[in-house]
Amino acid sequence: MGELKSKEKVEARARRHKRIRSHLAGTPDRPRLNVFRSLANIYVQVIDDAKGVTLVSASTLDKDVVPQIQGKNKTDAARIVGKVAAERAKSAGITKVVFDRGGYRYHGRIAAVAEGAREAGLEF
C-alpha cells in the first residue's frame, strides 16, 4: 500500500515540474538553477537549456562539501550547497539565474538552497 502512495507522489511532482518548466527555461545569459531533493541529499545544477548542458553543479555528496555539512541538519546542509553552487557559478562567470524549484514547494530545504545562493551573490 505504501509503495503505491509514494509512486503517486513522485508522479505528481513530475507533473508539477513539467508544468513549471513550460514557463521557464535557462538561456546562455541567464541559466536555470535546478534543485533535486532526495530523502537524504540535495543536488543543485546550473543548466543552459539552449545547449542542454550543465554548467555548474553541487550536492551534499561532493567531496569538498561533505566536511562543511558534518553535524548539520538537512536544511543547513541545503543552504551550504546553495552557497557552494553560487560560488562555483560566479567563478564560471554566471551572476543571474532563473530558479527552478523542481516541482517542490518553496519551503524548507528548497528555500534554504535559494537563500544560500542569494547570500553568495547569485541574482534571481
C-alpha positions in Angstrom: 0.0 0.0 0.0 2.8 2.5 0.9 4.6 1.9 -2.4 1.6 3.0 -4.4 1.3 6.2 -2.4 5.0 7.1 -2.9 4.7 6.3 -6.7 1.7 8.7 -6.9 3.7 11.4 -5.1 6.6 11.0 -7.4 4.4 11.2 -10.5 2.6 14.3 -9.1 5.9 16.0 -8.5 6.9 15.2 -12.1 3.7 16.7 -13.4 4.3 19.9 -11.4 7.9 20.1 -12.6 6.8 19.7 -16.2 4.2 22.4 -15.7 6.8 24.8 -14.2 9.3 24.0 -17.0 6.7 25.0 -19.6 7.0 28.6 -18.2 10.8 28.9 -17.7 14.0 27.9 -19.4 17.6 28.6 -18.9 19.3 30.8 -21.5 23.1 31.3 -22.1 22.9 34.7 -20.3 20.5 33.6 -17.6 20.8 29.8 -17.0 18.4 27.7 -14.9 19.3 26.8 -11.3 17.6 23.4 -10.8 17.1 21.7 -7.4 16.5 18.0 -6.8 15.7 16.8 -3.3 16.0 13.2 -2.2 15.3 12.0 1.3 18.9 12.1 2.3 20.6 14.5 -0.1 20.1 17.6 -2.2 21.5 18.3 -5.6 21.8 21.7 -7.5 22.6 22.2 -11.1 23.0 25.4 -13.2 21.8 24.5 -16.7 21.9 26.2 -20.1 18.8 24.8 -21.7 19.7 26.2 -25.1 22.7 23.9 -25.4 21.3 21.3 -23.0 24.5 21.5 -20.9 25.1 21.5 -17.1 27.4 24.4 -16.4 27.9 24.0 -12.7 26.7 21.5 -10.1 26.9 20.9 -6.3 25.4 18.4 -3.9 25.7 17.1 -0.4 27.8 14.3 -1.8 30.6 16.5 -3.2 34.0 15.8 -1.6 34.6 19.4 -0.6 31.0 19.9 0.7 30.9 16.8 3.0 33.3 18.3 5.7 31.2 21.5 5.8 27.9 19.8 6.4 29.2 17.4 9.1 26.9 17.5 12.1 24.4 19.9 10.4 20.8 19.2 9.8 19.4 18.8 6.2 18.2 22.4 5.9 21.5 23.8 7.0 23.3 21.4 4.6 21.0 22.6 1.8 21.9 26.3 2.5 25.6 25.3 2.3 25.0 23.5 -1.0 23.3 26.6 -2.4 26.3 28.8 -1.4 28.8 26.4 -3.0 26.7 26.2 -6.2 26.6 30.0 -6.3 30.3 30.4 -5.7 31.0 27.9 -8.5 28.6 29.7 -10.8 30.2 33.1 -10.1 33.7 31.6 -10.8 32.2 30.4 -14.1 31.0 34.0 -14.9 27.3 33.4 -14.0 25.7 36.1 -11.9 22.0 35.8 -12.8 19.9 32.7 -12.9 16.3 31.5 -13.1 15.3 29.5 -10.0 13.6 26.1 -10.8 12.2 24.6 -7.7 11.7 21.3 -9.5 8.0 20.7 -8.5 8.7 21.0 -4.8 7.1 23.6 -2.5 9.3 26.7 -2.0 9.7 25.7 1.7 12.3 24.1 3.9 15.3 22.7 2.1 14.3 24.2 -1.3 14.0 27.7 0.2 17.3 27.2 2.1 19.1 26.4 -1.2 17.7 29.7 -2.7 18.7 31.7 0.4 22.2 30.2 0.3 22.6 31.0 -3.4 21.4 34.6 -2.8 23.8 35.1 0.1 26.7 34.0 -2.1 25.7 36.6 -4.7 23.5 35.0 -7.3 20.6 37.1 -8.5 17.1 35.6 -9.2 
